[in-house]
Amino acid sequence: MAAEWLVTIDAGSVDEEKFEAWRNADPRHASAFAQVAATWAYTADQRTAAFYDDGGAGTAEQAETNIPLAVDAGRGHGSTRRQMLGGIAAGIVAMAGAGAFLAWPKRAVASTGVGERRDLVLPDGSRAMLNTDSQIAWRFHGTREIWLERGEVSLSLRGEAEDGVRLYSKSFNARLQPGKYDARLAGDSASFLTVKGAAQVDAGGATPQSVLSGQRLTVDAASVQVSDAGAADMADALAWQRGEIVFNGMALGQAVDEFNRYLGTKLVLTDPVLQQTRLGGRFELDDPQRFLAALDQGFGIAHRRTDEGIELYRAGAGAR
């Protein structure tokens, strides 16, 4: 419950009277809220960590200028200091309630449903385009900050190089210079593409990695890698912005997963023999029938509607 209250406070939708009633009803409530707030200070908003680092005496604007690009979690001194500051943060919240958080500038939020795309103009004139089933939040208060909470976003950023934009996600944090970028979360993996510009990306390592124009950073459970992305690869990766999806030698199993991101009624591939069928082509996201027709005509893969979705099967197998 404490975490839920913190989310509503940060989103600006909290009922302050109800929150205070909950917090004051039981000392354990105040303690629980202090703990989640202290944790949040070091995971969701690095400016707040800097604020506590200043002992609470500085302003939010002063705190913004003192945030390091990355924190080396491997240093014993840093871990001990963070634990100490976490205790200070918890103490401040325990004594002062949610006042500091209620006064903190709230984040704006935008999202898309399955199959929906949305183009946003951010407060500084930068643009954010959300892909299907995605959500971002942003807060431009001195420092410009964007959170990718799920899905995929393309960012076209304006501003001065020394200013930059901070991008946070569960898989990586980045500091972005003016330019164009694409960031995507997919389960336990993620990708970050610099179309134009330069970024310093921290994906859990001791040192942030540079991701320059024409480079892609990929993150999964086993590794973090930076590789070159050719012009054709970048165009294919950004085809969703034109309402298209491109398969260039992709295995059918992966292609189905990609197309299903945009479909309310999912494609179902039950025959393991078909999983590795390689295919190519360019298809419209809003017209999956063309994709299904191409599978039928080019590979003899038919389809039928079932309770589970649209099942793909070898035409010779017949309908069950």
Stockholm file with secondary structure:
# STOCKHOLM 1.0

chainA/1-320         MAAEWLVTIDAGSVDEEKFEAWRNADPRHASAFAQVAATWAYTADQRTAAFYDDGGAGTAEQAETNIPLAVDAGRGHGSTRRQMLGGIAAGIVAMAGAGAFLAWPKRAVASTGVGERRDLVLPDGSRAMLNTDSQIAWRFHGTREIWLERGEVSLSLRGEAEDGVRLYSKSFNARLQPGKYDARLAGDSASFLTVKGAAQVDAGGATPQSVLSGQRLTVDAASVQVSDAGAADMADALAWQRGEIVFNGMALGQAVDEFNRYLGTKLVLTDPVLQQTRLGGRFELDDPQRFLAALDQGFGIAHRRTDEGIELYRAGAGAR
#=GR chainA/1-320 SS CHHHHHHHHHHTCCCHHHHHHHHHHCHHHHHHHHHHHHHHHHHTCHHHHHHHHTTTCSCHHHHHHTCCSCCCTTCHHHHHHHHHHHHHHHHHHHHHTTHHHHHSCCCEEEECCTTCCEEEECTTSCEEEECTTCEEEEEESSSEEEEEEESEEEEEECSCTTTCEEEECSSCEEEECSEEEEEEEETTEEEEEEEESEEEEESSSSSCEEEETTEEEEECSSCEEEEECCHHHHHHHTGGGGTEEEEEEEEHHHHHHHHHTTCSSCEEECCGGGTTCEEEEEEETTCHHHHHHHHHHHHCEEEEEETTEEEEEEGGGCCC
#=GC SS_cons         CHHHHHHHHHHTCCCHHHHHHHHHHCHHHHHHHHHHHHHHHHHTCHHHHHHHHTTTCSCHHHHHHTCCSCCCTTCHHHHHHHHHHHHHHHHHHHHHTTHHHHHSCCCEEEECCTTCCEEEECTTSCEEEECTTCEEEEEESSSEEEEEEESEEEEEECSCTTTCEEEECSSCEEEECSEEEEEEEETTEEEEEEEESEEEEESSSSSCEEEETTEEEEECSSCEEEEECCHHHHHHHTGGGGTEEEEEEEEHHHHHHHHHTTCSSCEEECCGGGTTCEEEEEEETTCHHHHHHHHHHHHCEEEEEETTEEEEEEGGGCCC
//
